[in-house]
Amino acid sequence: MQGGAWLPIAFEVVLLVGALAVLLVAVVAGRDRRFWGPAAGLAFAGAALAGVLQWREVSTSGAGLFFTAQGVSFAKSPMVVMDGLSAFGAIVLGLVGFVGFLAAWDLVAKVGRRGPELVSLLLLSLAGLHMMMATPNLVVIFLGLETASISFYVVAGFLRRQKGSAESSFKYFLLGSLASALFLYGVALTFAATGSLTLYGGNSIRDFFSSTIVTQPGILLAGMALMLVGIAFKVSAAPFHQWAPDVYQGAPTGAVGFMAATVKIAGFAALARIFGAGLVSQVDTWTPIVAVLAAVSMVVGTVLALVQSDVKRMLAYSGVAHAGYILTAMTAGVAGVPAMWFYVSTYAFMVVGGFAVLSTVSGSDSSKVPLDDLKGLVKRSPEMGWLMTFVVLGMSGMPFFAGFVAKVFSFVTATAVPAPWPANDHGYLWLVVLGVVMSVVGLAFYFRIIGTMFSTPDDQAELQEAGLPVRFAVIVSAVITVAFGIVPWPLIEAVRDAFPI
Amino acid sequence: MPVLLLLVGLPLVGALVVGILPKKRPELVFPVSLGASTASLAVALYVLWEFEAGTPALQFIEDLRFSTILDMGWRVGVDGISLFMVVLTAILFPISIAASRSVTDRVKTYMILMLVLEAGVLGVFVALDLLLFFAFFEIVLVPMFMLIRLWGSDNRRYASMKFVLFTAAGSAFLLASIIGLAVMTGAQIGTLASFDIRNVLAIQLSGTAQLLLFLGFAIAFAIKVPLFPFHTWLADAHTEAPTAGSVILAGVLLKMGTYGLLRFNLTLFPEAAVRMAPYLAILGVIGIVYGAAVAIVQPDVKRLIAYSSVSHMGFIVLGMFAFTTQSLQGSVFQMISHGLTTGALFLLVGMIYDRTHTRKIADYGGLATVMPVYAGLFLFAAFASAGLPGLSGFVGEFTILVGSYLSFPVMAIVAGSGVILAAIYLLWAYERVFTGATNPKIEGLKDLDFRELAIMAPLVVLIIGIGVYPKPVMDRVEPSVELILDRIESATTYQVPLVGRSSAVVDIEYGEFDVHEGGEG
């Protein structure tokens, strides 16, 4: 690791430097976004590049734990980990962040002088999100979570003069803080039960379980449950999803894609780290709970999406359902990580692309996007209309789109490992059947969106053409949705190595 | 040369080309689309020509395995059954596209959807990988939904959504079963899941598992066929769809259901198939009689033909689960024949609808004096559909009835009434539309022009052709259905009645049956 000593934290460093650089350039060279925009773009691209370098390092010399907090009382515990999970997560976060940033470019233009602040918040949040998945220490996970969450509270309320935006921000803040508190409480109880804050490394939770048989697991169970609630809230899994539709609807459309996509990536990666790798010995305890969360999410998300009239709310509820499909993969324990990655990394692009299209249709600073706004989109702007069709087909899980492979991968994974409860060899078959049924119910609203886009528009005016960065973001998202639907195996092979150690 | 990739790929290439055609040249859209689907037809005819008859083996196999963890890939091939489904599809699509000249709104989108639809349907019939099959089976919904939703008639929103949700509900069972089967297969060969049908064929399934998987597959296909009582989506979708949509729906999309039953239910789950055969056959017979009875009273020509489809598809299912060589051969033949005759009927209805914009039988009367050529063609198609000897419908239904009588005599007799009912509803409709006093509203209509006659000509030729000389078709279908029966016999205690195998020759001498084993067929 000579000369590569910075590599494990390169992702965070690049983003933090980028965030500061954006603010500095804006002060020194003026607030014209042509000056600091490239710096921000470079930071996102550099972060993705750091992920690629980490990935190479992990695949050649193997994963590693790093002691970077000497002098603190629990000095022997590693603070940073670099393994398949964190490296792959860095690549995905970097790329999704970059595309999401491009999608938010019109919004940045609209907020004018406050642009650098918005962008540096996005950069900061991304650093926090990666911290969640690149550490074995529960407290650092919490710190990353809070770094990202606080940035997002501000982004959600960035257009505070709009009624919806302020409300959205406040709601997100209150409920998000509660979830963070619950997560922290869970960390504390887990510490009380096991005597350690580190998942693995020296004197870790894993060590504790390998040398101890827990006879009275009450505190441990409470700790695990509270941590699970905190993560379920962040990835908007039902029944902890109530904030999502309101926040999505109120937050500026241009930034919702970024927020919704990246937080899901980090949330599920943290779930894989804490429960899949750290609490691997307790797998029979937590997979049934995850299965129930998955089932509730799929049903609640799908059914409530059916009755929405606002596309942003619809996509929010569909996000709840998708959280359910991803949790379905995680019911296989750590074996579900590849399917989880395939799903999250493709779905994240669909989310970014979908909201980017909405921002071109209704304005990047809009809060409400009624379904009628999409009426006749294919005629008003064939490019956006068709690309949005691909994205929506991807979300609906139609074959030859990435969402289909993701679902099949997830379902196959959930049945491949024996389940503890109800005990059987075929895994969570009931969950898979429910998931397949819910996919069909979901078609009703996905096809409603498509039908609306292809209908005859009320006003024949052509849609004002979106800026080049936003169009690029939409194109990339749609291409990824289609490409990994038709040619999924490179990604399938890659995610096989994206395991936590 | 990857012939089947070419077959499925050419329409897609066509769709892409149509998509990037400049806006200023709308006149190019139609010839490019027609050209792409005709090119695909040429490939299909090449496959038909090169196909080696007399063997049940899969031919033109392409096998590309993409992933080891999820064992899936581009695995395609044709046998005697899929061969004719491919050819039927490849014939009906250029005809439907040619018949879509009356579409003026958003022609480009329309043609792209038609070509994507063609690729999807062709893919269904050649896929040998369960996931690939499902992918094609499901993706067909998207273009069909849009065709109904955008170019359908008044009630199109309701009909298109109903179509999607009904068929997708079936697909849910199919996908769940496929995943279950793939995971079981994967467990035996040491991967996460294997979708290769050859691996799936090799594994042993317990009786309960077979039955559950059989039902999962059967529900999906029964909805697609549609088998009574899953048929309610069909009348709405057929009626509201534009002409080409109806032709494709009735002509080839319904065949995806019966093809799936034959390819998967009978082949993969022989024990369960034997156990469930009487029930499915009964549903088929109910469909025959019920569909025909409902067709009689329809006031709308398209609805009438839609319900006649329920009846005709019932024959196919009955023949399929009677498990004799003749009945299975008849089923496959009837699949082809129904595609041609119903396609012809829907095309004819579309041609008159373009002129009058009404499908109500009561709006017509005495049309034969106004449009004599049209009347003649309609009568021909009606006869073909009702099973007049010498036309294709007769061969299919007669073979099915003969074959089914050996297994289910009572059901075959009841099903025979379907032929009579077909004559009633078709000829009664003919009487009301074409004879009697001429309705003043339809006076002065132009008879069919050259383009419309050219569209009908290939169907007429084929209906007569395979009606008079069905041997080339039967010869190629026979080994494949024999293989299915062999598998059923070796897996279960079921024995095909001796005269039901083609290896037995039936001589009728002096009113007695003499059965010789091992003669030539």
Boltz contact constraints between the chains, C-beta under 6 A:
constraints:
  - contact:
      token1: [A, 399]
      token2: [B, 135]
      max_distance: 6.0
  - contact:
      token1: [A, 399]
      token2: [B, 138]
      max_distance: 6.0
  - contact:
      token1: [A, 399]
      token2: [B, 139]
      max_distance: 6.0
  - contact:
      token1: [A, 400]
      token2: [B, 139]
      max_distance: 6.0
  - contact:
      token1: [A, 411]
      token2: [B, 179]
      max_distance: 6.0
  - contact:
      token1: [A, 412]
      token2: [B, 179]
      max_distance: 6.0
  - contact:
      token1: [A, 412]
      token2: [B, 183]
      max_distance: 6.0
  - contact:
      token1: [A, 412]
      token2: [B, 192]
      max_distance: 6.0
  - contact:
      token1: [A, 412]
      token2: [B, 193]
      max_distance: 6.0
  - contact:
      token1: [A, 415]
      token2: [B, 183]
      max_distance: 6.0
  - contact:
      token1: [A, 416]
      token2: [B, 183]
      max_distance: 6.0
  - contact:
      token1: [A, 416]
      token2: [B, 192]
      max_distance: 6.0
  - contact:
      token1: [A, 433]
      token2: [B, 176]
      max_distance: 6.0
  - contact:
      token1: [A, 436]
      token2: [B, 172]
      max_distance: 6.0
  - contact:
      token1: [A, 436]
      token2: [B, 175]
      max_distance: 6.0
  - contact:
      token1: [A, 436]
      token2: [B, 176]
      max_distance: 6.0
  - contact:
      token1: [A, 437]
      token2: [B, 172]
      max_distance: 6.0
  - contact:
      token1: [A, 440]
      token2: [B, 168]
      max_distance: 6.0
  - contact:
      token1: [A, 440]
      token2: [B, 169]
      max_distance: 6.0
  - contact:
      token1: [A, 440]
      token2: [B, 172]
      max_distance: 6.0
  - contact:
      token1: [A, 443]
      token2: [B, 164]
      max_distance: 6.0
  - contact:
      token1: [A, 443]
      token2: [B, 168]
      max_distance: 6.0
  - contact:
      token1: [A, 447]
      token2: [B, 164]
      max_distance: 6.0
  - contact:
      token1: [A, 451]
      token2: [B, 149]
      max_distance: 6.0
  - contact:
      token1: [A, 454]
      token2: [B, 150]
      max_distance: 6.0
  - contact:
      token1: [A, 489]
      token2: [B, 66]
      max_distance: 6.0
  - contact:
      token1: [A, 489]
      token2: [B, 67]
      max_distance: 6.0
  - contact:
      token1: [A, 492]
      token2: [B, 67]
      max_distance: 6.0
